[in-house]
Amino acid sequence: MAEKRRTIPLLPLRGILVFPYMIIHLDVGREKSISALEEAMVQDRLIMLATQKDAQNDTPQPEDIFSVGTVAEIKQLLKLPGGTIRVLVEGLHRGEIEEFISFDPYYQVQIREFSDVEPKTPETEALTRTAINQFEQWVKLSKKIPPETLVSVVVVEEPGRLTDLIASHLSLKIEDKQILLEAVGVNARLERLCEILGREMEILELEKKIHVRVRKQMEKTQKEYYLREQLKAIQKELGEKDERTAEVEEYRQRVKEQNLPKDVAEKINKEIDRLEKMPPMVAESGVIRTYLDWLLTLPWTVETDDRLDITVAENILDEDHYGLEKVKERILEYLSIRKLTEKMKGPILCLVGPPGVGKTSLARSIARAMERKFVRVSLGGVRDEAEIRGHRRTYVGALPGRIIQGMRTVGSKNPVFLLDEIDKMSADFRGDPSSALLEVLDPEQNNSFSDHYVELAYDLSRVLWVVTANVMHNIPRPLLDRMEIITIAGYTEEEKVEIAKRYLIPKQTTDHGLSGKQISFSEGTIQKVIREYTREAGVRNLERNIANLCRKAARKIVQDQGPVIKITAQNLHTFLGATKYRHAQAEETSQVGVATGLAWTEVGGDVLAVEISTMRGKGKLTLTGQLGDVMQESAQAGFSYIRSRAKDLGIEEDFHEKLDIHIHLPEGAIPKDGPSAGITMATAVASALTGKPVRSDIAMTGEITLRGRVLPVGGIKEKVLAAHRAGIRKVMLPKENKRDLDEIPANVKRSLEFALVEHMDEVLKTALVTTE
């Protein structure tokens, strides 16, 4: 390969590359480039053409220009208006920039020139033939080059020149062209050209396949359209209707048959018109159909007639549930008002109580008593606002919220609608469902409830809402404000016995295939199951234990061929095993430093013993028994009160400097908290310091202040029932809790004596045994 060096002007090219033997027009406008052309014209008309790496760069530096380019001869130069020069150049041979001699007023470079003088070899011949064959195939596929051009290219005998001519006709990226230009060796250049041609052929083949596929699809669509239009014309001539027209007419007929509100009918007719004009293949037509089906199946005007017979309703409620007088009374009041006026909106009852007290089943009984339809929606774990308000129709798979879904399911505008477990809702980034429920449960707003999917106001004011919750403090305050709270505290032991006899035992014996003659329960048996095998406010575990007894009895009957199974308090442990719970009993004798308190738990009330021990020490007060912060503060307040009254109580005034006092509540594994044990702990401390025993037949509850005032507490009914169960004869309560005594069953109230106190002095006077 021949090489020689020379110094000539450089013309940087933007977005174009010139190969040897290539003749091309170039438009030059940059000052340095024009100066380079003028200098070349003065000299020997030779100029170095090298391509810029970045076509957007107006002032390229040496590193911005490819080092290998083409030495070209200027054939013609023409000045255009605006200062631009059009120049005709012919590529001569390759050249490599070795050094930039000067930069101003134009680029002057020293180059090394190459010329193709390599001898022909069999490998060169083979590569040349391959390149010509591939180029011919490429021309046939691309159809971008006329056949005469192909002929003029393939007749070239020099391999190097042939390669450059073929490359100049290909639509390649600048980078690929530069690689071919930099391949100085002819064989290397031919190999690279064959690779590029092969790749271009694959791309053209793929383009051809895609084009054929698209064309076939277009032809198929046009054919279908043409046939469909022909079918329409034929059906029109025959007087027949196509499926789509029949569907639209069916929708219109359904609108006429239903007595829909005016705005709803207008909205539906508008959507039917859209469906009629829409091509059947459009995806949105399916969305419109689903929307129309929802609107036409919602009960806009359908109502059931209420049974307003108060006596029948009362009998049904009594038949289904024992006790629960408050709830029953509220339902009967509502029915009475409905009998007098039709305008009253449905109440929103919130039943709050522990699990198993019959909140959900009570809602079913209300529906049965009123002859209304019943629908239940569980809100436990709901954390998406769209579950209440629905999704907007723009989303894929959008649906109305649970409220509208429930109304469609029940098919009535005035059902009993149960929202179960409202205290177990939560909120996250998708919104707060409890806020969305405000519109549902607000009597002033729910006559025009707006669901995002339905997009029309729906009247929920005729619905009788029943809401259930286990605890009240988890219900958001704005929601709580809109509901009528009815607390179901739990059942007394007598009520549980009656429920078991009337409902649970007959139900379980029937479910287990037993008759009343095959199994019998004594009342003592039921009481023992309640006291020693369950600890709950409701009757769910009681029912489970009865079911357990029925299963064991059924097996025994099958094995022993039909004996009568009598379950008594004496043989109960053979069926259910050892007892699981024990209820605290009153102390048999009055003791110093031991007082009986009353506590509230989620499974009812319980009796709580408070024990005090005094020891020689430095006045340290120790509290044990897993007490919460509130209970510890009550103990501190009681202790401070006793210190303040030490002189009146006959206690040494400096006892707190000489004695360590230990306050303990047994059953330390169970967490305890609340202010209810304030007076109990103060009484026990006073007993331990004065040496006077606390009466064993008295149980007490109440909060204490530093001045000795006794403040009211909650859970009175449950606490009194626990005292009755433990054999207590006298219960000491804060005077302000007198109103709560109305809730206590009459039989329990008759068997107990109540002492209502306002001050700690009264408590000590009554509770401490005075020895003469």
BELFENRA-V689650 format. One record per residue. N is the residue number from 1. OMEGA is omega in whole degrees, -180 to 180 (none if undefined). Layout:
n:N omega:OMEGA
n:N omega:OMEGA
//
This chain:
n:1 omega:-177
n:2 omega:179
n:3 omega:170
n:4 omega:-174
n:5 omega:175
n:6 omega:178
n:7 omega:-178
n:8 omega:177
n:9 omega:180
n:10 omega:174
n:11 omega:178
n:12 omega:-180
n:13 omega:180
n:14 omega:175
n:15 omega:-180
n:16 omega:179
n:17 omega:-178
n:18 omega:177
n:19 omega:171
n:20 omega:-180
n:21 omega:-178
n:22 omega:178
n:23 omega:-173
n:24 omega:174
n:25 omega:176
n:26 omega:174
n:27 omega:-174
n:28 omega:-178
n:29 omega:-178
n:30 omega:-174
n:31 omega:-178
n:32 omega:-179
n:33 omega:179
n:34 omega:178
n:35 omega:179
n:36 omega:179
n:37 omega:-179
n:38 omega:178
n:39 omega:180
n:40 omega:-180
n:41 omega:179
n:42 omega:-177
n:43 omega:-174
n:44 omega:178
n:45 omega:178
n:46 omega:180
n:47 omega:179
n:48 omega:178
n:49 omega:178
n:50 omega:-174
n:51 omega:175
n:52 omega:176
n:53 omega:178
n:54 omega:-176
n:55 omega:-177
n:56 omega:-175
n:57 omega:-178
n:58 omega:-178
n:59 omega:-176
n:60 omega:175
n:61 omega:-178
n:62 omega:-179
n:63 omega:-179
n:64 omega:-175
n:65 omega:176
n:66 omega:-175
n:67 omega:-180
n:68 omega:179
n:69 omega:-176
n:70 omega:173
n:71 omega:-176
n:72 omega:176
n:73 omega:179
n:74 omega:-178
n:75 omega:-175
n:76 omega:-180
n:77 omega:-176
n:78 omega:178
n:79 omega:-180
n:80 omega:175
n:81 omega:179
n:82 omega:176
n:83 omega:-179
n:84 omega:179
n:85 omega:174
n:86 omega:-174
n:87 omega:176
n:88 omega:-177
n:89 omega:175
n:90 omega:179
n:91 omega:-178
n:92 omega:-180
n:93 omega:-177
n:94 omega:175
n:95 omega:180
n:96 omega:180
n:97 omega:178
n:98 omega:-175
n:99 omega:173
n:100 omega:-176
n:101 omega:180
n:102 omega:-177
n:103 omega:-175
n:104 omega:7
n:105 omega:178
n:106 omega:178
n:107 omega:175
n:108 omega:-174
n:109 omega:171
n:110 omega:-175
n:111 omega:172
n:112 omega:-175
n:113 omega:177
n:114 omega:174
n:115 omega:-175
n:116 omega:178
n:117 omega:-178
n:118 omega:178
n:119 omega:179
n:120 omega:177
n:121 omega:177
n:122 omega:179
n:123 omega:179
n:124 omega:-180
n:125 omega:-179
n:126 omega:180
n:127 omega:-180
n:128 omega:-180
n:129 omega:179
n:130 omega:-179
n:131 omega:-180
n:132 omega:179
n:133 omega:-180
n:134 omega:180
n:135 omega:178
n:136 omega:179
n:137 omega:-180
n:138 omega:179
n:139 omega:-180
n:140 omega:-178
n:141 omega:-174
n:142 omega:-179
n:143 omega:179
n:144 omega:-176
n:145 omega:178
n:146 omega:-178
n:147 omega:-179
n:148 omega:176
n:149 omega:179
n:150 omega:-179
n:151 omega:-178
n:152 omega:-179
n:153 omega:-172
n:154 omega:179
n:155 omega:179
n:156 omega:-175
n:157 omega:-177
n:158 omega:-177
n:159 omega:-179
n:160 omega:-180
n:161 omega:178
n:162 omega:180
n:163 omega:-177
n:164 omega:179
n:165 omega:179
n:166 omega:-179
n:167 omega:-179
n:168 omega:180
n:169 omega:-179
n:170 omega:177
n:171 omega:-176
n:172 omega:173
n:173 omega:180
n:174 omega:-177
n:175 omega:-180
n:176 omega:178
n:177 omega:-179
n:178 omega:179
n:179 omega:178
n:180 omega:-180
n:181 omega:-178
n:182 omega:178
n:183 omega:-175
n:184 omega:179
n:185 omega:-176
n:186 omega:-178
n:187 omega:179
n:188 omega:180
n:189 omega:179
n:190 omega:179
n:191 omega:-179
n:192 omega:179
n:193 omega:178
n:194 omega:178
n:195 omega:-178
n:196 omega:179
n:197 omega:178
n:198 omega:180
n:199 omega:180
n:200 omega:178
n:201 omega:178
n:202 omega:-180
n:203 omega:179
n:204 omega:177
n:205 omega:180
n:206 omega:178
n:207 omega:-180
n:208 omega:179
n:209 omega:-180
n:210 omega:-180
n:211 omega:180
n:212 omega:-179
n:213 omega:180
n:214 omega:-179
n:215 omega:178
n:216 omega:-180
n:217 omega:179
n:218 omega:179
n:219 omega:-180
n:220 omega:-180
n:221 omega:179
n:222 omega:180
n:223 omega:180
n:224 omega:180
n:225 omega:-179
n:226 omega:180
n:227 omega:180
n:228 omega:178
n:229 omega:176
n:230 omega:180
n:231 omega:178
n:232 omega:-180
n:233 omega:180
n:234 omega:180
n:235 omega:179
n:236 omega:179
n:237 omega:-178
n:238 omega:-179
n:239 omega:179
n:240 omega:180
n:241 omega:177
n:242 omega:-174
n:243 omega:-178
n:244 omega:178
n:245 omega:179
n:246 omega:180
n:247 omega:-180
n:248 omega:-180
n:249 omega:177
n:250 omega:177
n:251 omega:-180
n:252 omega:180
n:253 omega:178
n:254 omega:178
n:255 omega:-179
n:256 omega:-177
n:257 omega:-178
n:258 omega:178
n:259 omega:-174
n:260 omega:172
n:261 omega:-174
n:262 omega:-178
n:263 omega:179
n:264 omega:179
n:265 omega:180
n:266 omega:180
n:267 omega:-179
n:268 omega:180
n:269 omega:178
n:270 omega:179
n:271 omega:177
n:272 omega:177
n:273 omega:178
n:274 omega:-180
n:275 omega:-177
n:276 omega:-177
n:277 omega:-173
n:278 omega:176
n:279 omega:-174
n:280 omega:-176
n:281 omega:-178
n:282 omega:-176
n:283 omega:-176
n:284 omega:180
n:285 omega:176
n:286 omega:178
n:287 omega:-179
n:288 omega:179
n:289 omega:180
n:290 omega:180
n:291 omega:179
n:292 omega:179
n:293 omega:178
n:294 omega:-177
n:295 omega:-176
n:296 omega:179
n:297 omega:177
n:298 omega:179
n:299 omega:-179
n:300 omega:-176
n:301 omega:-176
n:302 omega:178
n:303 omega:172
n:304 omega:179
n:305 omega:178
n:306 omega:171
n:307 omega:-174
n:308 omega:177
n:309 omega:-174
n:310 omega:-177
n:311 omega:-180
n:312 omega:-180
n:313 omega:179
n:314 omega:179
n:315 omega:-180
n:316 omega:179
n:317 omega:178
n:318 omega:-179
n:319 omega:-177
n:320 omega:-174
n:321 omega:176
n:322 omega:-178
n:323 omega:179
n:324 omega:-173
n:325 omega:-177
n:326 omega:-178
n:327 omega:-179
n:328 omega:-180
n:329 omega:-179
n:330 omega:179
n:331 omega:-179
n:332 omega:175
n:333 omega:180
n:334 omega:180
n:335 omega:179
n:336 omega:-180
n:337 omega:178
n:338 omega:178
n:339 omega:-179
n:340 omega:-178
n:341 omega:179
n:342 omega:-170
n:343 omega:-174
n:344 omega:178
n:345 omega:-180
n:346 omega:179
n:347 omega:176
n:348 omega:-177
n:349 omega:176
n:350 omega:180
n:351 omega:-178
n:352 omega:179
n:353 omega:-179
n:354 omega:178
n:355 omega:173
n:356 omega:-179
n:357 omega:174
n:358 omega:-178
n:359 omega:-178
n:360 omega:-179
n:361 omega:178
n:362 omega:178
n:363 omega:177
n:364 omega:180
n:365 omega:178
n:366 omega:179
n:367 omega:-180
n:368 omega:-179
n:369 omega:-178
n:370 omega:-175
n:371 omega:175
n:372 omega:174
n:373 omega:-175
n:374 omega:176
n:375 omega:-178
n:376 omega:175
n:377 omega:178
n:378 omega:-179
n:379 omega:-180
n:380 omega:178
n:381 omega:179
n:382 omega:-179
n:383 omega:-179
n:384 omega:-180
n:385 omega:-179
n:386 omega:176
n:387 omega:179
n:388 omega:-174
n:389 omega:-179
n:390 omega:178
n:391 omega:176
n:392 omega:-173
n:393 omega:179
n:394 omega:-179
n:395 omega:176
n:396 omega:180
n:397 omega:-179
n:398 omega:179
n:399 omega:173
n:400 omega:178
n:401 omega:-175
n:402 omega:-180
n:403 omega:-180
n:404 omega:177
n:405 omega:178
n:406 omega:179
n:407 omega:178
n:408 omega:-179
n:409 omega:-175
n:410 omega:175
n:411 omega:-180
n:412 omega:-178
n:413 omega:-176
n:414 omega:178
n:415 omega:164
n:416 omega:-173
n:417 omega:-179
n:418 omega:173
n:419 omega:-172
n:420 omega:174
n:421 omega:-178
n:422 omega:-180
n:423 omega:-178
n:424 omega:173
n:425 omega:176
n:426 omega:-178
n:427 omega:174
n:428 omega:-175
n:429 omega:-179
n:430 omega:177
n:431 omega:-177
n:432 omega:-178
n:433 omega:-180
n:434 omega:177
n:435 omega:178
n:436 omega:180
n:437 omega:180
n:438 omega:-180
n:439 omega:-180
n:440 omega:-171
n:441 omega:177
n:442 omega:-178
n:443 omega:-179
n:444 omega:-176
n:445 omega:-170
n:446 omega:173
n:447 omega:178
n:448 omega:-180
n:449 omega:-177
n:450 omega:175
n:451 omega:-176
n:452 omega:-178
n:453 omega:-176
n:454 omega:178
n:455 omega:178
n:456 omega:179
n:457 omega:180
n:458 omega:-175
n:459 omega:177
n:460 omega:-174
n:461 omega:-179
n:462 omega:-178
n:463 omega:172
n:464 omega:-175
n:465 omega:172
n:466 omega:-178
n:467 omega:178
n:468 omega:178
n:469 omega:176
n:470 omega:179
n:471 omega:-174
n:472 omega:-172
n:473 omega:177
n:474 omega:179
n:475 omega:179
n:476 omega:-175
n:477 omega:180
n:478 omega:179
n:479 omega:180
n:480 omega:-178
n:481 omega:-176
n:482 omega:-175
n:483 omega:176
n:484 omega:-173
n:485 omega:173
n:486 omega:-177
n:487 omega:174
n:488 omega:-171
n:489 omega:-175
n:490 omega:-176
n:491 omega:172
n:492 omega:180
n:493 omega:180
n:494 omega:179
n:495 omega:178
n:496 omega:178
n:497 omega:-180
n:498 omega:179
n:499 omega:179
n:500 omega:-177
n:501 omega:-174
n:502 omega:-170
n:503 omega:-169
n:504 omega:-178
n:505 omega:177
n:506 omega:-179
n:507 omega:-176
n:508 omega:178
n:509 omega:178
n:510 omega:-179
n:511 omega:-178
n:512 omega:176
n:513 omega:-180
n:514 omega:175
n:515 omega:-179
n:516 omega:-180
n:517 omega:-177
n:518 omega:-178
n:519 omega:178
n:520 omega:178
n:521 omega:173
n:522 omega:-180
n:523 omega:178
n:524 omega:178
n:525 omega:-179
n:526 omega:179
n:527 omega:-179
n:528 omega:177
n:529 omega:-178
n:530 omega:-174
n:531 omega:-168
n:532 omega:-179
n:533 omega:177
n:534 omega:171
n:535 omega:-173
n:536 omega:176
n:537 omega:-179
n:538 omega:-177
n:539 omega:-176
n:540 omega:179
n:541 omega:176
n:542 omega:179
n:543 omega:179
n:544 omega:-180
n:545 omega:176
n:546 omega:177
n:547 omega:178
n:548 omega:178
n:549 omega:180
n:550 omega:179
n:551 omega:-179
n:552 omega:178
n:553 omega:180
n:554 omega:179
n:555 omega:-179
n:556 omega:180
n:557 omega:-179
n:558 omega:-178
n:559 omega:-175
n:560 omega:176
n:561 omega:165
n:562 omega:173
n:563 omega:175
n:564 omega:-177
n:565 omega:176
n:566 omega:-179
n:567 omega:-178
n:568 omega:179
n:569 omega:-178
n:570 omega:-177
n:571 omega:-177
n:572 omega:-177
n:573 omega:178
n:574 omega:179
n:575 omega:-173
n:576 omega:-179
n:577 omega:-178
n:578 omega:-180
n:579 omega:-176
n:580 omega:-175
n:581 omega:171
n:582 omega:178
n:583 omega:-179
n:584 omega:179
n:585 omega:179
n:586 omega:176
n:587 omega:-177
n:588 omega:-179
n:589 omega:178
n:590 omega:-176
n:591 omega:178
n:592 omega:176
n:593 omega:178
n:594 omega:179
n:595 omega:-179
n:596 omega:178
n:597 omega:179
n:598 omega:-176
n:599 omega:175
n:600 omega:174
n:601 omega:-179
n:602 omega:179
n:603 omega:179
n:604 omega:180
n:605 omega:177
n:606 omega:178
n:607 omega:-174
n:608 omega:178
n:609 omega:176
n:610 omega:-177
n:611 omega:179
n:612 omega:176
n:613 omega:178
n:614 omega:-178
n:615 omega:175
n:616 omega:-179
n:617 omega:-176
n:618 omega:176
n:619 omega:180
n:620 omega:178
n:621 omega:-179
n:622 omega:179
n:623 omega:178
n:624 omega:-179
n:625 omega:-179
n:626 omega:-179
n:627 omega:176
n:628 omega:-177
n:629 omega:-177
n:630 omega:-179
n:631 omega:177
n:632 omega:178
n:633 omega:176
n:634 omega:179
n:635 omega:178
n:636 omega:-180
n:637 omega:178
n:638 omega:179
n:639 omega:180
n:640 omega:179
n:641 omega:-180
n:642 omega:178
n:643 omega:-178
n:644 omega:-179
n:645 omega:-175
n:646 omega:-177
n:647 omega:-179
n:648 omega:-177
n:649 omega:179
n:650 omega:-180
n:651 omega:177
n:652 omega:-174
n:653 omega:179
n:654 omega:-178
n:655 omega:-177
n:656 omega:177
n:657 omega:-174
n:658 omega:-173
n:659 omega:167
n:660 omega:-179
n:661 omega:-180
n:662 omega:177
n:663 omega:-177
n:664 omega:172
n:665 omega:-177
n:666 omega:-174
n:667 omega:-175
n:668 omega:-179
n:669 omega:-177
n:670 omega:178
n:671 omega:-179
n:672 omega:178
n:673 omega:180
n:674 omega:-176
n:675 omega:-170
n:676 omega:-175
n:677 omega:-177
n:678 omega:-177
n:679 omega:180
n:680 omega:-179
n:681 omega:178
n:682 omega:179
n:683 omega:-179
n:684 omega:178
n:685 omega:179
n:686 omega:179
n:687 omega:-178
n:688 omega:-177
n:689 omega:-179
n:690 omega:-177
n:691 omega:179
n:692 omega:179
n:693 omega:174
n:694 omega:-178
n:695 omega:-176
n:696 omega:-177
n:697 omega:-179
n:698 omega:170
n:699 omega:-174
n:700 omega:174
n:701 omega:180
n:702 omega:179
n:703 omega:-177
n:704 omega:173
n:705 omega:-180
n:706 omega:179
n:707 omega:177
n:708 omega:178
n:709 omega:178
n:710 omega:-177
n:711 omega:-177
n:712 omega:179
n:713 omega:-179
n:714 omega:176
n:715 omega:-175
n:716 omega:-177
n:717 omega:-178
n:718 omega:-179
n:719 omega:180
n:720 omega:178
n:721 omega:178
n:722 omega:178
n:723 omega:179
n:724 omega:-178
n:725 omega:-177
n:726 omega:179
n:727 omega:177
n:728 omega:-179
n:729 omega:-177
n:730 omega:-180
n:731 omega:-180
n:732 omega:-177
n:733 omega:172
n:734 omega:-177
n:735 omega:-179
n:736 omega:177
n:737 omega:-179
n:738 omega:-179
n:739 omega:-178
n:740 omega:-179
n:741 omega:180
n:742 omega:-177
n:743 omega:-175
n:744 omega:179
n:745 omega:-174
n:746 omega:-178
n:747 omega:178
n:748 omega:-178
n:749 omega:-179
n:750 omega:-175
n:751 omega:-178
n:752 omega:173
n:753 omega:-177
n:754 omega:175
n:755 omega:-178
n:756 omega:-172
n:757 omega:178
n:758 omega:-174
n:759 omega:-178
n:760 omega:178
n:761 omega:178
n:762 omega:-180
n:763 omega:-177
n:764 omega:180
n:765 omega:-177
n:766 omega:-169
n:767 omega:-176
n:768 omega:178
n:769 omega:-179
n:770 omega:179
n:771 omega:-179
n:772 omega:none
//
